[in-house]
Amino acid sequence: MEKHPIGDLMSNIVEKVRQIADVNTIVGQPIQTGEVTIIPLSQLSVGVGSGGTEFTSKHKKPEDNNCFGGGAGAGVSLTPVGFLVVKGDSVRLLPVAPPAATTVDRVIETVPEVVDKITDFIEKQQAKKEEKRAGDNPVQ
C-alpha cells in the first residue's frame, strides 16, 4: 500500500499530542508538606483534525504524481480539577471547580460533613435534656 501525505500529517500531529498528554501532565508531581501529601489533578481535552486534496492538471498524465495540499491541527485544553490530599490513612479530594452540578454529586461531597454536624447536634440536644432533667429533679 502506498504511503499518503495525509497519513504523515496525522502521524506528526498525534505524536505531538502524545508528548503533551504525558501522565505527569494529568496527575502532577506529589508535593510533600510535613505529614500531608498534595497531588494536583487536571483534565486534558484534545481535538484533532486534518484534511487534504490532490490537484491534477490537464497536462499531467494519470500515472504521474499529483500535487497534494493538506493540513492538520490540534487543540489542547488543560484544566485543573482538584487536589488529592493524603494525610495518614485519610485521602480527600479538594475540587477546584465550582460546586457539584447535580444533587447526587452534592450529597456525596457533603456526607462526611453532614454526619459530623448531625452527631454534634444530637449530642448538644441530649446534653440540654440532661441539664433540664437535673434542674427539674434537684438532689435532696
C-alpha positions as CSV (number, residue, x, y, z in Angstrom):
1,M,0.0,0.0,0.0
2,E,1.3,3.4,-1.0
3,K,2.0,5.9,1.8
4,H,-0.1,9.0,1.5
5,P,0.9,12.5,2.7
6,I,-2.2,12.9,4.8
7,G,-1.0,9.9,6.9
8,D,2.3,11.7,7.6
9,L,0.4,14.8,8.7
10,M,-1.8,12.8,11.1
11,S,1.2,10.9,12.4
12,N,3.1,14.1,13.2
13,I,0.1,15.7,15.0
14,V,-0.7,12.6,17.0
15,E,3.0,12.3,18.1
16,K,3.0,16.0,19.3
17,V,-0.3,15.5,21.2
18,R,1.2,12.3,22.8
19,Q,4.2,14.3,24.0
20,I,1.8,16.9,25.6
21,A,-0.5,14.2,27.2
22,D,2.1,12.8,29.4
23,V,0.7,11.2,32.6
24,N,2.6,13.8,34.7
25,T,0.5,16.5,32.9
26,I,-2.7,15.0,34.2
27,V,-1.6,13.7,37.6
28,G,1.0,16.2,38.9
29,Q,4.1,15.5,40.9
30,P,3.2,14.9,44.6
31,I,4.0,17.8,47.0
32,Q,5.1,16.8,50.5
33,T,4.5,19.2,53.4
34,G,5.2,17.5,56.7
35,E,2.7,14.7,57.2
36,V,0.5,15.8,54.2
37,T,1.0,14.9,50.6
38,I,-0.8,17.0,47.9
39,I,-1.3,15.6,44.4
40,P,-2.6,18.0,41.7
41,L,-5.1,16.6,39.2
42,S,-6.0,18.1,35.8
43,Q,-8.3,17.3,32.9
44,L,-6.9,17.1,29.4
45,S,-9.2,17.7,26.4
46,V,-7.8,17.2,22.9
47,G,-9.3,17.8,19.4
48,V,-7.6,16.7,16.2
49,G,-8.5,17.4,12.6
50,S,-6.9,17.1,9.2
51,G,-7.8,17.4,5.6
52,G,-6.3,17.4,2.2
53,T,-6.8,17.2,-1.6
54,E,-4.8,16.2,-4.7
55,F,-4.6,18.6,-7.6
56,T,-4.5,17.5,-11.1
57,S,-3.8,19.4,-14.2
58,K,-4.7,18.9,-17.8
59,H,-1.1,18.5,-18.8
60,K,-0.3,15.6,-16.4
61,K,-0.7,12.0,-17.2
62,P,-2.9,9.9,-14.8
63,E,0.1,7.8,-13.7
64,D,2.1,10.9,-12.7
65,N,2.2,12.0,-9.1
66,N,-0.4,14.7,-8.5
67,C,0.2,17.8,-6.3
68,F,-1.1,17.4,-2.8
69,G,-2.3,20.1,-0.5
70,G,-3.3,19.5,3.1
71,G,-3.2,20.5,6.7
72,A,-3.7,19.2,10.2
73,G,-4.2,20.8,13.5
74,A,-4.9,20.0,17.1
75,G,-6.3,21.9,20.1
76,V,-5.4,21.0,23.7
77,S,-7.1,22.3,26.9
78,L,-5.6,21.5,30.3
79,T,-7.9,22.4,33.2
80,P,-7.1,22.0,36.9
81,V,-9.7,19.7,38.5
82,G,-8.5,19.5,42.1
83,F,-6.0,18.1,44.6
84,L,-5.8,14.8,46.4
85,V,-4.8,15.5,49.9
86,V,-3.3,12.5,51.7
87,K,-2.8,12.6,55.5
88,G,-2.1,9.3,57.2
89,D,-4.8,6.9,56.2
90,S,-7.1,9.7,55.1
91,V,-7.5,10.7,51.4
92,R,-9.6,13.7,50.4
93,L,-10.4,15.3,47.1
94,L,-10.4,19.1,47.2
95,P,-12.1,20.2,44.0
96,V,-11.0,23.4,42.2
97,A,-14.1,23.6,40.0
98,P,-17.4,25.2,41.1
99,P,-19.8,23.2,43.3
100,A,-21.2,19.9,42.1
101,A,-23.7,20.1,39.2
102,T,-26.2,17.5,40.4
103,T,-27.9,16.8,43.7
104,V,-26.3,13.4,43.9
105,D,-22.8,15.0,43.5
106,R,-23.6,17.5,46.2
107,V,-24.8,14.7,48.6
108,I,-21.7,12.6,48.0
109,E,-19.4,15.5,48.6
110,T,-21.1,16.7,51.8
111,V,-21.9,13.3,53.5
112,P,-18.9,13.3,55.9
113,E,-19.5,16.9,57.0
114,V,-23.3,16.4,57.4
115,V,-22.7,13.3,59.5
116,D,-20.4,15.3,61.8
117,K,-22.9,18.2,62.1
118,I,-25.8,15.8,62.9
119,T,-23.7,14.0,65.5
120,D,-22.8,17.3,67.2
121,F,-26.4,18.5,67.1
122,I,-27.7,15.3,68.7
123,E,-25.0,15.4,71.4
124,K,-26.0,19.0,72.2
125,Q,-29.7,18.2,72.4
126,Q,-29.0,15.2,74.7
127,A,-26.8,17.4,76.9
128,K,-29.7,20.0,77.1
129,K,-32.2,17.3,78.1
130,E,-29.9,16.0,80.8
131,E,-29.4,19.6,82.2
132,K,-33.2,20.1,82.1
133,R,-33.8,16.8,84.0
134,A,-31.2,17.7,86.5
135,G,-32.9,21.1,87.1
136,D,-36.4,19.6,87.4
137,N,-35.2,16.9,90.0
138,P,-32.9,18.7,92.5
139,V,-30.8,16.5,94.6
140,Q,-32.3,16.2,98.2
